[in-house]
Amino acid sequence: MSFIKNIFGSVSNDSLQSKMVWVSLTDLEQLNEITDLSHENPVVIFKHSTRCSISRMALKQFENEFDLKDKVTPYFLDLLNHREVSNEIASLFGVVHQSPQMIVVKGGKAVYDASHSEIDAEDLTRFL
């Protein structure tokens, strides 16, 4: 089993530790906060499944590329624990649910979304 962990990494929450400062998205009320904040600076929502290796790879790549700390506010959604929030995101912002998924909110609206291998932190610079 340790051989597999060395190749693919651990699936525990410890493997999700990051130098990036995420705002945990855990409550439906935070969607109003995101909408309001997005009128000042873009907000990115990263929807992640903790059971999916593709999602874990996309998250790590995103975190390694992200360098817009004071220009974009990043929110992290654990889909397995907060599915109702994910469903409301789809409804409120008019995006089809994907996992993993990056959604950019600007001016109160979703202006971009990408999923799986299309997720690229550099795409965020287009919305500054």
N, C-alpha and C positions, 0 to 999 in steps of 0.2 A: 504494500500500500504506500509506503514512503517513496518508492520509485515513481508512482503515479503522481503523488503530491509534488515531487521535484520537477516533473515535467509540466503538469497542468496547474500547479498551485493548490492551495487549500481552499475549500469552499466555505470556510468559517468566516464570520464577520471580521475576524482579525485580519484576514487577507484584504479587506476593503479599507484598511487604515490608509490615510493619504495625507500628504502635505497640504493638499488643497482644502480650503475652508468652505465646506458645503453648508447651506441652510437646509436642515431636514424638513421635508415637506410631509407632514403627517396629519394635517387637519384641513377640512374643506374651507374653513375661514381664511386660511393662508392664500387661497386663490384670489381673494379680494386684495390682499396685500401685494401679491405679484402683479396684478393688474395696475394698481396704483403706482408701484415702484417703476413699472415699465414705461411710464410717461417721462421719467427722468433719465433712466439708463436701461439698456436691454436687460432682460432677465432670461436665463436659460434654465429649463427644467430637464433634468436627466432622469429618465424612467429606467429603472434597473430591476432585473429579476436576479435575486441572489442564488437561484438554482441553475442558472444558465451560464455555461462557459463562454458562449458568444457574447453575452451581455457583460460578463466580467472582463473579457478582452477589450471590448469597446470602451468600457469605463476606464480601464488602465491607460489605454491609448489617449483618451480624452484628457485625463488628468495629467499625463506627461506633456501634452501639447498646450494645455490651457495656460495663458500668460496675460490675461486681461483682468487681473484681480480687482482693480478699482474702477473698471469700466463696464463690467458685466457682473450681475449678481447670479451666482449659481445655486440652484435648488436641486436637491437629491430626493427622489421618490423611490422607496422600496415597494415595488409593486405587490409583493406577496403579503405584506403587512397592511397595505393601504390601497387596496383595489378600488374602494369607493372614490378615493381622490383621483385615481387614474381615470375612472369612468367620467367623473365630472370635468376633468381636463379635456377629454375628448368632446364632451358636449359644449362646454363653455367656449373653447377655442376653435372648435370645428376641425379637429384633426382626428384621423383614424388611429386607433390604438395600435401601437407596435411595442416590441420589447426586444432589445433596448431601443430607446428613442430619445432624441434630443429635440426639444421644442424651444424656439426663440420667440419671446413675447416682447413686443415693442409697441408703445402707444396703446396698450390695452388689448392688442390683438396678436394672435400667432402669425408671425411673418415668415416663418421657416420651420420645417421639421425634417429630420432625417432619421433613418433607422439602420441598424446593423452596421455593415462595413462602410456605409455612407456617412456615418458620424465623424465629423472632423472639427476640432476646436478652432482651426484656422478660419472656418466659414463664418465664425462670429464677427470677424473684423468687418464684414460687409454691412453690419448693422450698427456700427458706431457713428 
